Amino acid sequence: MNPNVNLRPTPSNLSGLLAKRPIQPAQGISVDSRMPPGLHLYSRERIYRLYVPEGFDASKPAALLVVLHGCHQSHEDIQQIAGFDALADKEQFLVLYPYVTSYLGYRARECWGWWIKAHRTRGRGEVQDIWRIVEQVQQDYSVDASRRYICGLSSGAAMAVNCLVAHPDRFAGGASVAGLAYGESPSAVKTSTYTAPRYQSLQRLCATMSRNLSGAEPPNLLIIHSDGDQVVTEAATDNLERSWHQVAELGADASEWQVDGEASGVPWNLRGYTSRGQQRLVRLGTTGFPHGWLGGPEGQHSSPDAPYVAGLIWWHLNASASRVPGQHRPRYDNLLQLAI
């Protein structure tokens, strides 16, 4: 998709976007690497995979999308089901798949420690290791600093949100698929049919998020959720949206819009807030699909029949205004304003 082409958020073109899966399989190469532990607190050795698209021109600065796996997954699992590699061949961006690799203490298998203060604070733990992986990639590849993005699934989505808050000057935007609010606790995840989830208050979430942003604006965010998700509930997703909306101060100055449609017979709803020519906050809702990635190839924790969210994520990130440290700089036309 050419970012310079106006793509209006209407039912017709978004239905096409959410239904248009790449037909050609990925043709690029996957490069596996290892990063030694750093000097900061709670740093560990990390494994990661970088997907380099077919025909990649290393002489040109490229966009970089970081994709974080969920619990009971590896970086290879999320690469298989997300569907970004074939899209990267077409759009010529790099896709980075970090792996949690190892961790201390009790947690579900292969989960990022998104709820642990030491792993969601800039300069420490997993959020800092993820940034160090990005830096290591940038030593070998030319990356456009204004087009660094991050997304994830479940615990990886929560960690992507953490990275956006910890590094608002380093990521232009991100996406959360079945993720949670910054500062939320593990009790917000429904782990049993016999227990009800418990959530932090909106006031506390906003205070925690604001404190860790240290005066910076939160980057642009796309939230994706299905009402059939019984692990991360609608209420948890509401907390993520409301806390981002409040801390980003998307009040009277922001234009709210909504689009409804269907993709391959599946209904969806897209709601967003536009401010200063940017898609500041967008939420996609769909129905009936369990906890997992939506619309990608078959695999663990995947719902292939759902709307194709990889295309929507890339559309949103490209349509977002680029960010550089300390300021916002418009890069593309104000796409969403056209539909209001």
BELCORPE-V349806 format. One record per residue. RES is the residue in one small letter. PSI is psi as a letter, one per 40 degrees, with the letter a starting at -180 (999 if undefined). OMEGA is omega in whole degrees, -180 to 180 (none if undefined). Layout:
RES&PSI&OMEGA, RES&PSI&OMEGA
This chain:
m&h&-180, n&h&-178, p&e&180, n&e&178, v&h&180, n&h&176, l&g&-178, r&h&178, p&g&178, t&i&180, p&d&-175, s&d&-176, n&d&177, l&d&175, s&d&176, g&d&180, l&d&-177, l&e&179, a&e&-171, k&g&176, r&i&177, p&h&179, i&d&-179, q&h&176, p&i&-179, a&h&-176, q&e&-179, g&a&-179, i&i&175, s&h&-178, v&h&-180, d&h&-178, s&i&180, r&h&177, m&h&179, p&i&178, p&i&179, g&a&-178, l&e&-177, h&i&-177, l&h&174, y&e&175, s&i&180, r&i&173, e&h&-178, r&i&171, i&i&175, y&i&178, r&h&176, l&h&175, y&h&178, v&h&-173, p&i&177, e&h&179, g&e&-176, f&h&178, d&h&-175, a&e&-179, s&e&-178, k&h&176, p&h&-176, a&i&172, a&i&178, l&h&177, l&h&176, v&h&-178, v&h&-175, l&h&-179, h&i&177, g&a&177, c&i&-179, h&f&178, q&i&169, s&i&175, h&d&178, e&d&179, d&d&-178, i&d&175, q&d&-178, q&d&-171, i&e&-172, a&d&179, g&e&-178, f&d&-172, d&d&179, a&d&177, l&d&179, a&d&176, d&d&-178, k&d&-173, e&e&176, q&f&171, f&i&179, l&i&178, v&h&-176, l&h&-178, y&g&176, p&i&177, y&h&180, v&d&170, t&c&179, s&i&-178, y&i&177, l&i&174, g&i&-177, y&h&170, r&i&177, a&i&-173, r&h&175, e&f&175, c&i&167, w&i&-179, g&f&-172, w&d&-176, w&e&-175, i&h&-175, k&d&-178, a&d&-178, h&e&178, r&e&-178, t&h&-180, r&h&179, g&e&-178, r&i&164, g&a&-170, e&d&179, v&d&179, q&d&177, d&d&177, i&d&178, w&d&178, r&d&176, i&d&177, v&d&179, e&d&180, q&d&176, v&d&-177, q&e&175, q&d&-176, d&e&-177, y&i&178, s&h&-177, v&h&176, d&h&-176, a&d&179, s&e&-179, r&f&171, r&h&-175, y&i&179, i&i&176, c&i&179, g&i&179, l&h&173, s&b&179, s&d&175, g&d&175, a&d&177, a&d&178, m&d&175, a&d&175, v&d&177, n&d&-179, c&d&178, l&d&179, v&d&-179, a&d&-176, h&f&-178, p&e&179, d&e&-174, r&e&178, f&h&-179, a&d&-179, g&i&-179, g&i&-179, a&i&179, s&h&175, v&h&-179, a&f&-178, g&a&-174, l&i&-179, a&i&174, y&h&179, g&e&178, e&i&-178, s&i&180, p&d&-180, s&e&178, a&e&178, v&h&-180, k&h&-175, t&e&-177, s&i&177, t&e&-176, y&e&180, t&i&178, a&h&178, p&i&177, r&h&-173, y&i&172, q&i&177, s&i&178, l&d&180, q&d&-179, r&d&179, l&d&-179, c&d&179, a&d&179, t&d&-180, m&d&-180, s&d&-180, r&d&-177, n&e&173, l&d&177, s&f&176, g&e&179, a&i&174, e&i&175, p&i&177, p&i&179, n&i&-174, l&h&171, l&h&179, i&h&-179, i&h&-176, h&i&173, s&h&-180, d&e&175, g&e&-180, d&h&-180, q&e&179, v&d&171, v&h&-171, t&i&176, e&d&180, a&d&178, a&d&178, t&d&176, d&d&179, n&d&178, l&d&-179, e&d&-175, r&d&180, s&d&178, w&d&180, h&d&-176, q&d&-178, v&d&177, a&e&178, e&f&179, l&g&-178, g&b&-174, a&d&-177, d&e&-178, a&i&176, s&h&178, e&h&-180, w&i&-180, q&h&179, v&h&177, d&i&179, g&a&178, e&i&174, a&h&-178, s&f&178, g&e&-179, v&h&180, p&i&175, w&i&178, n&h&179, l&h&180, r&h&-178, g&i&180, y&h&-179, t&h&179, s&h&180, r&f&177, g&e&-179, q&i&168, q&g&-173, r&d&-177, l&h&-179, v&i&179, r&h&174, l&h&174, g&h&174, t&a&-168, t&i&167, g&e&-175, f&i&-178, p&i&179, h&h&179, g&a&179, w&i&-175, l&h&168, g&e&179, g&a&177, p&i&179, e&i&180, g&a&-179, q&h&179, h&f&-180, s&i&173, s&g&-175, p&d&-177, d&e&179, a&i&174, p&i&-176, y&g&-172, v&d&179, a&d&178, g&d&179, l&d&179, i&d&-179, w&d&176, w&d&-177, h&d&-177, l&d&179, n&d&-179, a&e&177, s&i&175, a&h&177, s&i&179, r&h&171, v&i&-175, p&h&172, g&e&-179, q&i&173, h&h&-180, r&h&-179, p&h&179, r&d&-177, y&i&177, d&i&178, n&g&-171, l&d&-174, l&d&-177, q&d&-178, l&d&-176, a&e&-175, i&999&none
